[in-house]
């Protein structure tokens, strides 16, 4: 079969799959309405899959929302965000609305779409950098109160504007909003960023001392193509973005929080480059007060395997494994040190040290809580790291031997 024929066959298969998706959507929505939509009929729903928040360029005091709305009639015709060979119709449209507050902006949508927005299926809140730096609490308040908002809805901070992020066409998903959400979910594989949702935001904002963090999303330009990339995390003081963690600082933060699930640790053993995979990790965090000095104790246990190496020297020996474990430990310590340094520079307790201290020393905490911003930067941190390299894959020696 010619390449053109194979492509056409592939497109037909994809079209069939998308028709199934559309059919499932039509089947599931009535059930969802019975569960949470009351008397609202299927044909009345304007389904929103992503919501962006930007500063209104015409009136900087206003908030501008970007709603990514599903176009059901186009779902079966589109094989991607840009459409299939048979149709250029997108499965979504981005509609903007600006007003003094979020609630008014939501209601303003009735001037542009035929019915109220239905946000129960919203996948992600994309917050533009300017809004993040101005403060996000006032703009998220409406959505937190809304009964349709799912507590698991993801929050991400755009390095540019939310509108630009939601306008980057997805290459493997029908909707950019779903693409953003999938990218964030995938960060568990590298532990250089992390999925943060509405529930996390509310929990953190209710803390007296803990600073909120959220993943950062960037636009990458490769020739004529644009791609989205999740890198690092935004750090907030109260509800205002005050700085960023790079990828190493982010992983140091995740080590301390006990949020490491997987990832790659690159080290240099002699003249060989070695990549180890994090298989599991555990963090124990405790606080103590000695002679008036506050001390945070961090104990990390990491298990890993050799994923790949360059060179011909067999490192899967008792001596070689010992060297690798020491180097991995050194790298983890470096990441922790970077995270602690950045947090103190920003004077932001992103680790929840204050909450841990409160749990261990409730009486002493009463005399500290008001000055925690000052005290945090002076907290002493003891770090203990244990690493265990338990294997080297299905081979015990390099594929290319020294001989």
One Martini backbone bead per residue (centre of mass of N, CA, C, O) as a GRO file, in nm:
protein
  403
    1UNK     BB    1   0.098   0.035   0.021
    2UNK     BB    2   0.076   0.349   0.007
    3UNK     BB    3   0.128   0.625   0.194
    4UNK     BB    4  -0.150   0.749   0.126
    5UNK     BB    5  -0.319   0.500   0.199
    6UNK     BB    6  -0.229   0.474   0.493
    7UNK     BB    7  -0.324   0.752   0.579
    8UNK     BB    8  -0.624   0.719   0.507
    9UNK     BB    9  -0.673   0.474   0.691
   10UNK     BB   10  -0.593   0.619   0.954
   11UNK     BB   11  -0.810   0.843   0.936
   12UNK     BB   12  -1.056   0.654   0.940
   13UNK     BB   13  -1.000   0.532   1.218
   14UNK     BB   14  -1.001   0.799   1.372
   15UNK     BB   15  -1.288   0.880   1.295
   16UNK     BB   16  -1.426   0.643   1.440
   17UNK     BB   17  -1.323   0.709   1.723
   18UNK     BB   18  -1.452   0.994   1.738
   19UNK     BB   19  -1.744   0.898   1.712
   20UNK     BB   20  -1.738   0.742   1.974
   21UNK     BB   21  -1.678   0.980   2.156
   22UNK     BB   22  -1.934   1.138   2.081
   23UNK     BB   23  -2.132   0.919   2.173
   24UNK     BB   24  -2.039   0.907   2.469
   25UNK     BB   25  -2.107   1.199   2.529
   26UNK     BB   26  -2.415   1.169   2.473
   27UNK     BB   27  -2.457   0.946   2.693
   28UNK     BB   28  -2.323   1.083   2.957
   29UNK     BB   29  -2.454   1.364   2.999
   30UNK     BB   30  -2.733   1.286   3.113
   31UNK     BB   31  -2.618   1.154   3.369
   32UNK     BB   32  -2.471   1.410   3.470
   33UNK     BB   33  -2.728   1.581   3.495
   34UNK     BB   34  -2.869   1.407   3.708
   35UNK     BB   35  -2.635   1.452   3.920
   36UNK     BB   36  -2.577   1.804   3.862
   37UNK     BB   37  -2.802   1.975   3.654
   38UNK     BB   38  -3.084   1.906   3.670
   39UNK     BB   39  -3.286   2.082   3.431
   40UNK     BB   40  -3.062   2.076   3.236
   41UNK     BB   41  -3.016   2.046   2.912
   42UNK     BB   42  -2.820   1.933   2.667
   43UNK     BB   43  -2.881   2.183   2.460
   44UNK     BB   44  -2.780   2.399   2.698
   45UNK     BB   45  -2.488   2.320   2.689
   46UNK     BB   46  -2.169   2.486   2.765
   47UNK     BB   47  -1.876   2.331   2.729
   48UNK     BB   48  -1.600   2.347   2.951
   49UNK     BB   49  -1.232   2.268   2.943
   50UNK     BB   50  -1.114   2.572   2.973
   51UNK     BB   51  -0.952   2.830   3.187
   52UNK     BB   52  -0.860   3.166   3.153
   53UNK     BB   53  -0.632   3.424   3.300
   54UNK     BB   54  -0.633   3.779   3.242
   55UNK     BB   55  -0.541   4.080   3.155
   56UNK     BB   56  -0.693   4.365   3.055
   57UNK     BB   57  -0.577   4.574   2.812
   58UNK     BB   58  -0.805   4.800   2.823
   59UNK     BB   59  -0.847   4.710   3.147
   60UNK     BB   60  -0.630   4.635   3.400
   61UNK     BB   61  -0.857   4.600   3.636
   62UNK     BB   62  -0.948   4.368   3.477
   63UNK     BB   63  -1.083   4.056   3.392
   64UNK     BB   64  -0.982   3.790   3.166
   65UNK     BB   65  -1.155   3.542   3.002
   66UNK     BB   66  -1.095   3.198   2.882
   67UNK     BB   67  -1.307   2.987   2.697
   68UNK     BB   68  -1.313   2.641   2.632
   69UNK     BB   69  -1.527   2.524   2.381
   70UNK     BB   70  -1.730   2.283   2.284
   71UNK     BB   71  -1.791   2.130   1.950
   72UNK     BB   72  -1.988   1.871   1.887
   73UNK     BB   73  -2.020   1.882   1.567
   74UNK     BB   74  -1.682   1.857   1.537
   75UNK     BB   75  -1.571   1.597   1.666
   76UNK     BB   76  -1.618   1.389   1.417
   77UNK     BB   77  -1.428   1.587   1.214
   78UNK     BB   78  -1.182   1.575   1.417
   79UNK     BB   79  -0.836   1.466   1.460
   80UNK     BB   80  -0.763   1.757   1.556
   81UNK     BB   81  -0.720   2.080   1.615
   82UNK     BB   82  -0.683   2.120   1.285
   83UNK     BB   83  -0.795   1.877   1.166
   84UNK     BB   84  -0.868   1.703   0.890
   85UNK     BB   85  -0.864   1.621   0.561
   86UNK     BB   86  -1.194   1.669   0.565
   87UNK     BB   87  -1.139   1.896   0.798
   88UNK     BB   88  -1.100   2.238   0.957
   89UNK     BB   89  -1.253   2.181   1.207
   90UNK     BB   90  -1.286   2.250   1.526
   91UNK     BB   91  -1.360   2.124   1.866
   92UNK     BB   92  -1.321   2.439   1.929
   93UNK     BB   93  -1.348   2.748   2.127
   94UNK     BB   94  -1.232   3.079   2.206
   95UNK     BB   95  -1.374   3.279   2.468
   96UNK     BB   96  -1.408   3.615   2.563
   97UNK     BB   97  -1.414   3.792   2.895
   98UNK     BB   98  -1.477   4.114   3.053
   99UNK     BB   99  -1.431   4.238   3.399
  100UNK     BB  100  -1.420   4.319   3.733
  101UNK     BB  101  -1.519   4.016   3.769
  102UNK     BB  102  -1.576   3.686   3.740
  103UNK     BB  103  -1.883   3.674   3.753
  104UNK     BB  104  -1.936   3.889   3.537
  105UNK     BB  105  -1.776   3.749   3.311
  106UNK     BB  106  -1.956   3.501   3.298
  107UNK     BB  107  -2.222   3.657   3.231
  108UNK     BB  108  -2.112   3.792   2.963
  109UNK     BB  109  -2.137   3.532   2.783
  110UNK     BB  110  -2.443   3.572   2.701
  111UNK     BB  111  -2.353   3.770   2.457
  112UNK     BB  112  -2.196   3.513   2.292
  113UNK     BB  113  -2.368   3.286   2.413
  114UNK     BB  114  -2.669   3.103   2.451
  115UNK     BB  115  -2.550   3.004   2.733
  116UNK     BB  116  -2.444   2.882   3.002
  117UNK     BB  117  -2.178   2.777   3.157
  118UNK     BB  118  -2.021   2.448   3.176
  119UNK     BB  119  -1.772   2.345   3.439
  120UNK     BB  120  -1.760   2.032   3.522
  121UNK     BB  121  -1.529   1.968   3.276
  122UNK     BB  122  -1.302   2.119   3.374
  123UNK     BB  123  -0.942   2.080   3.358
  124UNK     BB  124  -0.829   2.395   3.360
  125UNK     BB  125  -0.633   2.655   3.510
  126UNK     BB  126  -0.511   2.939   3.340
  127UNK     BB  127  -0.253   3.160   3.456
  128UNK     BB  128  -0.137   3.449   3.407
  129UNK     BB  129   0.132   3.626   3.505
  130UNK     BB  130  -0.004   3.898   3.579
  131UNK     BB  131  -0.217   3.777   3.765
  132UNK     BB  132  -0.025   3.626   3.956
  133UNK     BB  133   0.124   3.893   4.050
  134UNK     BB  134  -0.144   4.033   4.155
  135UNK     BB  135  -0.354   3.801   4.220
  136UNK     BB  136  -0.583   3.505   4.267
  137UNK     BB  137  -0.812   3.497   4.480
  138UNK     BB  138  -1.043   3.674   4.351
  139UNK     BB  139  -1.066   3.482   4.085
  140UNK     BB  140  -1.112   3.194   4.234
  141UNK     BB  141  -1.354   3.225   4.424
  142UNK     BB  142  -1.595   3.158   4.241
  143UNK     BB  143  -1.503   2.863   4.167
  144UNK     BB  144  -1.496   2.752   4.457
  145UNK     BB  145  -1.809   2.805   4.505
  146UNK     BB  146  -1.881   2.642   4.274
  147UNK     BB  147  -2.049   2.337   4.232
  148UNK     BB  148  -1.906   2.250   3.948
  149UNK     BB  149  -1.638   2.247   4.073
  150UNK     BB  150  -1.359   2.061   4.075
  151UNK     BB  151  -1.106   1.984   4.303
  152UNK     BB  152  -0.922   1.843   4.055
  153UNK     BB  153  -0.859   2.093   3.920
  154UNK     BB  154  -0.619   2.235   3.745
  155UNK     BB  155  -0.321   2.436   3.807
  156UNK     BB  156  -0.165   2.693   3.595
  157UNK     BB  157   0.126   2.881   3.499
  158UNK     BB  158   0.193   3.130   3.279
  159UNK     BB  159   0.459   3.279   3.116
  160UNK     BB  160   0.235   3.427   2.982
  161UNK     BB  161  -0.061   3.378   2.851
  162UNK     BB  162  -0.351   3.206   2.854
  163UNK     BB  163  -0.438   3.248   2.560
  164UNK     BB  164  -0.179   3.130   2.431
  165UNK     BB  165  -0.198   2.847   2.550
  166UNK     BB  166  -0.502   2.785   2.440
  167UNK     BB  167  -0.386   2.828   2.126
  168UNK     BB  168  -0.228   2.570   2.130
  169UNK     BB  169  -0.214   2.315   1.933
  170UNK     BB  170  -0.284   1.994   1.946
  171UNK     BB  171  -0.132   1.684   1.844
  172UNK     BB  172  -0.292   1.444   2.047
  173UNK     BB  173  -0.543   1.637   2.094
  174UNK     BB  174  -0.840   1.795   2.054
  175UNK     BB  175  -0.765   1.968   2.317
  176UNK     BB  176  -0.568   2.191   2.478
  177UNK     BB  177  -0.668   2.143   2.770
  178UNK     BB  178  -0.605   1.839   2.770
  179UNK     BB  179  -0.307   1.868   2.705
  180UNK     BB  180  -0.227   2.020   2.960
  181UNK     BB  181  -0.322   1.805   3.162
  182UNK     BB  182  -0.142   1.573   3.057
  183UNK     BB  183   0.130   1.710   3.104
  184UNK     BB  184   0.101   1.736   3.410
  185UNK     BB  185   0.060   1.434   3.476
  186UNK     BB  186   0.350   1.349   3.351
  187UNK     BB  187   0.546   1.466   3.585
  188UNK     BB  188   0.585   1.205   3.759
  189UNK     BB  189   0.829   1.090   3.575
  190UNK     BB  190   1.046   1.345   3.668
  191UNK     BB  191   1.017   1.545   3.911
  192UNK     BB  192   1.003   1.881   3.789
  193UNK     BB  193   0.704   1.870   3.868
  194UNK     BB  194   0.346   1.939   3.955
  195UNK     BB  195   0.036   1.858   4.039
  196UNK     BB  196  -0.218   2.115   4.084
  197UNK     BB  197  -0.511   2.189   4.268
  198UNK     BB  198  -0.779   2.325   4.417
  199UNK     BB  199  -0.744   2.174   4.683
  200UNK     BB  200  -0.451   2.263   4.730
  201UNK     BB  201  -0.506   2.562   4.736
  202UNK     BB  202  -0.702   2.573   4.976
  203UNK     BB  203  -0.518   2.436   5.184
  204UNK     BB  204  -0.286   2.645   5.168
  205UNK     BB  205  -0.457   2.910   5.224
  206UNK     BB  206  -0.535   2.800   5.523
  207UNK     BB  207  -0.258   2.848   5.591
  208UNK     BB  208  -0.043   3.049   5.780
  209UNK     BB  209   0.256   2.965   5.621
  210UNK     BB  210   0.209   2.831   5.355
  211UNK     BB  211   0.316   2.824   5.030
  212UNK     BB  212   0.226   2.851   4.712
  213UNK     BB  213   0.227   2.615   4.435
  214UNK     BB  214   0.288   2.597   4.067
  215UNK     BB  215   0.293   2.516   3.758
  216UNK     BB  216   0.478   2.575   3.465
  217UNK     BB  217   0.407   2.722   3.138
  218UNK     BB  218   0.539   2.683   2.805
  219UNK     BB  219   0.654   2.811   2.492
  220UNK     BB  220   0.766   2.634   2.209
  221UNK     BB  221   0.987   2.693   1.930
  222UNK     BB  222   0.979   2.484   1.622
  223UNK     BB  223   0.986   2.665   1.390
  224UNK     BB  224   0.644   2.646   1.305
  225UNK     BB  225   0.620   2.511   1.581
  226UNK     BB  226   0.420   2.454   1.873
  227UNK     BB  227   0.491   2.400   2.223
  228UNK     BB  228   0.439   2.253   2.532
  229UNK     BB  229   0.589   2.323   2.865
  230UNK     BB  230   0.681   2.175   3.173
  231UNK     BB  231   0.851   2.408   3.403
  232UNK     BB  232   0.852   2.421   3.701
  233UNK     BB  233   0.768   2.668   3.967
  234UNK     BB  234   0.547   2.869   4.130
  235UNK     BB  235   0.576   3.130   4.375
  236UNK     BB  236   0.392   3.221   4.667
  237UNK     BB  237   0.273   3.515   4.841
  238UNK     BB  238   0.011   3.421   4.931
  239UNK     BB  239  -0.141   3.528   4.612
  240UNK     BB  240   0.153   3.604   4.502
  241UNK     BB  241   0.384   3.607   4.265
  242UNK     BB  242   0.757   3.594   4.343
  243UNK     BB  243   0.855   3.323   4.189
  244UNK     BB  244   1.093   3.058   4.089
  245UNK     BB  245   1.144   2.720   4.004
  246UNK     BB  246   1.349   2.516   3.893
  247UNK     BB  247   1.408   2.191   3.831
  248UNK     BB  248   1.600   2.140   4.073
  249UNK     BB  249   1.438   2.296   4.288
  250UNK     BB  250   1.181   2.134   4.254
  251UNK     BB  251   1.296   1.858   4.340
  252UNK     BB  252   1.380   1.948   4.617
  253UNK     BB  253   1.092   2.012   4.708
  254UNK     BB  254   0.977   1.721   4.658
  255UNK     BB  255   1.154   1.574   4.854
  256UNK     BB  256   1.053   1.721   5.113
  257UNK     BB  257   0.738   1.652   5.057
  258UNK     BB  258   0.713   1.354   4.932
  259UNK     BB  259   0.669   1.376   4.581
  260UNK     BB  260   0.831   1.136   4.478
  261UNK     BB  261   0.801   0.890   4.203
  262UNK     BB  262   1.014   0.974   3.980
  263UNK     BB  263   1.318   0.955   3.776
  264UNK     BB  264   1.630   1.121   3.691
  265UNK     BB  265   1.980   1.054   3.775
  266UNK     BB  266   2.269   1.226   3.700
  267UNK     BB  267   2.604   1.094   3.666
  268UNK     BB  268   2.966   1.081   3.743
  269UNK     BB  269   3.177   0.792   3.684
  270UNK     BB  270   3.443   0.911   3.622
  271UNK     BB  271   3.413   0.869   3.261
  272UNK     BB  272   3.106   0.808   3.325
  273UNK     BB  273   2.773   0.801   3.229
  274UNK     BB  274   2.490   0.804   3.459
  275UNK     BB  275   2.157   0.664   3.476
  276UNK     BB  276   1.911   0.690   3.721
  277UNK     BB  277   1.627   0.538   3.867
  278UNK     BB  278   1.345   0.618   4.035
  279UNK     BB  279   1.147   0.398   4.228
  280UNK     BB  280   1.170   0.518   4.530
  281UNK     BB  281   1.033   0.740   4.797
  282UNK     BB  282   1.117   0.881   5.128
  283UNK     BB  283   0.981   1.114   5.377
  284UNK     BB  284   1.106   1.263   5.682
  285UNK     BB  285   0.945   1.506   5.903
  286UNK     BB  286   1.092   1.715   6.160
  287UNK     BB  287   1.082   1.883   6.485
  288UNK     BB  288   1.294   2.112   6.684
  289UNK     BB  289   1.394   2.249   7.011
  290UNK     BB  290   1.721   2.406   7.081
  291UNK     BB  291   1.807   2.659   7.258
  292UNK     BB  292   1.591   2.825   7.068
  293UNK     BB  293   1.633   2.638   6.821
  294UNK     BB  294   1.524   2.568   6.502
  295UNK     BB  295   1.467   2.228   6.378
  296UNK     BB  296   1.495   2.049   6.073
  297UNK     BB  297   1.423   1.711   5.984
  298UNK     BB  298   1.563   1.526   5.703
  299UNK     BB  299   1.453   1.209   5.565
  300UNK     BB  300   1.592   1.015   5.292
  301UNK     BB  301   1.465   0.747   5.082
  302UNK     BB  302   1.631   0.581   4.803
  303UNK     BB  303   1.534   0.393   4.515
  304UNK     BB  304   1.734   0.232   4.254
  305UNK     BB  305   1.852   0.222   3.909
  306UNK     BB  306   2.024   0.130   3.636
  307UNK     BB  307   1.956   0.256   3.312
  308UNK     BB  308   2.241   0.393   3.216
  309UNK     BB  309   2.560   0.377   3.027
  310UNK     BB  310   2.880   0.459   2.969
  311UNK     BB  311   3.100   0.255   2.855
  312UNK     BB  312   3.289  -0.053   2.989
  313UNK     BB  313   3.252  -0.041   3.282
  314UNK     BB  314   3.160  -0.230   3.551
  315UNK     BB  315   2.914  -0.109   3.794
  316UNK     BB  316   2.777  -0.398   3.893
  317UNK     BB  317   2.927  -0.369   4.169
  318UNK     BB  318   3.000  -0.322   4.484
  319UNK     BB  319   3.180  -0.075   4.426
  320UNK     BB  320   3.010   0.063   4.207
  321UNK     BB  321   2.748   0.098   4.369
  322UNK     BB  322   2.870   0.267   4.597
  323UNK     BB  323   2.948   0.507   4.415
  324UNK     BB  324   2.667   0.572   4.305
  325UNK     BB  325   2.525   0.624   4.575
  326UNK     BB  326   2.703   0.866   4.654
  327UNK     BB  327   2.631   1.041   4.402
  328UNK     BB  328   2.327   1.049   4.442
  329UNK     BB  329   2.330   1.177   4.719
  330UNK     BB  330   2.470   1.439   4.625
  331UNK     BB  331   2.245   1.527   4.429
  332UNK     BB  332   2.014   1.545   4.628
  333UNK     BB  333   2.148   1.751   4.815
  334UNK     BB  334   2.168   1.972   4.601
  335UNK     BB  335   1.861   2.004   4.553
  336UNK     BB  336   1.786   2.078   4.843
  337UNK     BB  337   1.970   2.327   4.872
  338UNK     BB  338   1.840   2.493   4.643
  339UNK     BB  339   1.554   2.505   4.761
  340UNK     BB  340   1.621   2.635   5.034
  341UNK     BB  341   1.754   2.888   4.924
  342UNK     BB  342   1.514   2.998   4.757
  343UNK     BB  343   1.304   3.013   4.985
  344UNK     BB  344   1.470   3.218   5.155
  345UNK     BB  345   1.486   3.438   4.942
  346UNK     BB  346   1.154   3.449   4.927
  347UNK     BB  347   1.024   3.395   5.202
  348UNK     BB  348   0.903   3.083   5.150
  349UNK     BB  349   0.700   2.826   5.289
  350UNK     BB  350   0.680   2.549   5.083
  351UNK     BB  351   0.711   2.296   5.301
  352UNK     BB  352   0.563   2.329   5.592
  353UNK     BB  353   0.725   2.390   5.859
  354UNK     BB  354   0.515   2.534   6.037
  355UNK     BB  355   0.319   2.293   6.063
  356UNK     BB  356   0.519   2.097   6.197
  357UNK     BB  357   0.584   2.271   6.443
  358UNK     BB  358   0.295   2.290   6.547
  359UNK     BB  359   0.262   1.980   6.603
  360UNK     BB  360   0.515   1.959   6.810
  361UNK     BB  361   0.481   2.292   6.916
  362UNK     BB  362   0.210   2.443   7.019
  363UNK     BB  363   0.300   2.643   7.239
  364UNK     BB  364   0.547   2.777   7.097
  365UNK     BB  365   0.390   2.871   6.842
  366UNK     BB  366   0.239   3.119   6.962
  367UNK     BB  367   0.527   3.286   6.969
  368UNK     BB  368   0.585   3.253   6.636
  369UNK     BB  369   0.362   3.297   6.414
  370UNK     BB  370   0.391   3.616   6.371
  371UNK     BB  371   0.725   3.560   6.292
  372UNK     BB  372   0.774   3.347   6.059
  373UNK     BB  373   0.906   3.509   5.831
  374UNK     BB  374   1.166   3.554   6.004
  375UNK     BB  375   1.227   3.262   6.110
  376UNK     BB  376   1.253   3.081   5.856
  377UNK     BB  377   1.545   3.188   5.757
  378UNK     BB  378   1.675   3.053   6.049
  379UNK     BB  379   1.638   2.770   5.999
  380UNK     BB  380   1.753   2.462   6.077
  381UNK     BB  381   1.898   2.196   5.866
  382UNK     BB  382   1.869   1.844   5.865
  383UNK     BB  383   2.035   1.593   5.659
  384UNK     BB  384   1.921   1.261   5.550
  385UNK     BB  385   2.067   1.013   5.322
  386UNK     BB  386   1.936   0.722   5.146
  387UNK     BB  387   2.082   0.492   4.913
  388UNK     BB  388   1.954   0.240   4.664
  389UNK     BB  389   2.105   0.013   4.446
  390UNK     BB  390   1.930  -0.280   4.297
  391UNK     BB  391   2.017  -0.240   3.982
  392UNK     BB  392   2.072  -0.308   3.594
  393UNK     BB  393   1.860  -0.468   3.487
  394UNK     BB  394   1.899  -0.742   3.255
  395UNK     BB  395   2.195  -0.652   3.298
  396UNK     BB  396   2.536  -0.669   3.445
  397UNK     BB  397   2.670  -0.559   3.185
  398UNK     BB  398   2.799  -0.408   2.943
  399UNK     BB  399   2.752  -0.439   2.611
  400UNK     BB  400   3.040  -0.305   2.609
  401UNK     BB  401   3.331  -0.432   2.652
  402UNK     BB  402   3.666  -0.403   2.720
  403UNK     BB  403   3.745  -0.630   2.502
   0.00000   0.00000   0.00000
